[in-house]
Amino acid sequence: MYALDLTKPGAPLKWSYSPQPAAAAQGVACCDVVNRGAAWYNGRIYYNTLDAQTVCVDANTGKEVWKTKLGDINAGESITMAPIVVKGVVLVGVSGGEFGVRGWLAGVDAATGKLRWRAYHTGPDRDVLIGPSFKAFYPQDQGKDPGMKSWPGELWKIGGDPQRGAAAILRYGCGSCHTIAKLRYAHGLVGPPLTNMSSRMYIAGMLPNTPDNIVRWIRNPQAISERTAMPNLGVTSQDATDIAAYLYSY
């Protein structure tokens, strides 16, 4: 970040600041190494770093006031948005939906950098911060925990798009080995049928059936069982999440 002194001829540099983000964050950014801007509030500048931190800098001196880590790049989380400051709270949302990240919006204290609250996009009402005063208009949105019930199984924890999953199943040729529900090109008999996945207790006969585990199994079956005949197809994290979403839906 650079500050230019507009009161002097030629607008010379007044100060510069670098938050030194982790270089590894570049590997989890889906859409280039970007920063979508900063916000000014009460003499301070707020902006986010790609490695999921929010920074507060004194607008006059360029000195760091605080830096707060809000996400984990090892889980696919990054932050590219410009923060919004409202009544002393810095609003920050996570990026990384392409990698199966569970979305959230956080409120950070503008003065201290302490996390005040975090609301998730999916999950139980307590995680989404839906309270008794919320009155949903549409019937399908009413009742308790709609952020869980509208997702198959426990897929609300990682997201995923069943329609994209169907396309990924075709692209990776999964149907040549397995029978998969409602896909006319998936009638293979080499491996077991991948139907009713949401009701199964185990994956590959040994791994507890959870969204995280099915993604692990799709991406690297040999890591689950060295004796498996299922090949490692180099399935991306997002494609595996979408495939899991499809398998849990039928």
Secondary structure, DSSP 8 states (H G I E B T S, - for coil): -EEE-TTSTT--EEEE------GGGGGG-TT-S----EEEETTEEEEEETTTEEEEEETTT--EEEEEE---GGGT-B--S--EEETTEEEEE-B-GGGT---EEEEEETTT--EEEEEESSS-HHHHT--TT---SSGGG-SS-HHHHTSSTTGGGT---HHHHHHHHHHHTGGGT-BBTT-TT-B--SS--B-SGGG-SEETTTEE--HHHHHHHHH-HHHH-TT---------HHHHHHHHHHHHH-
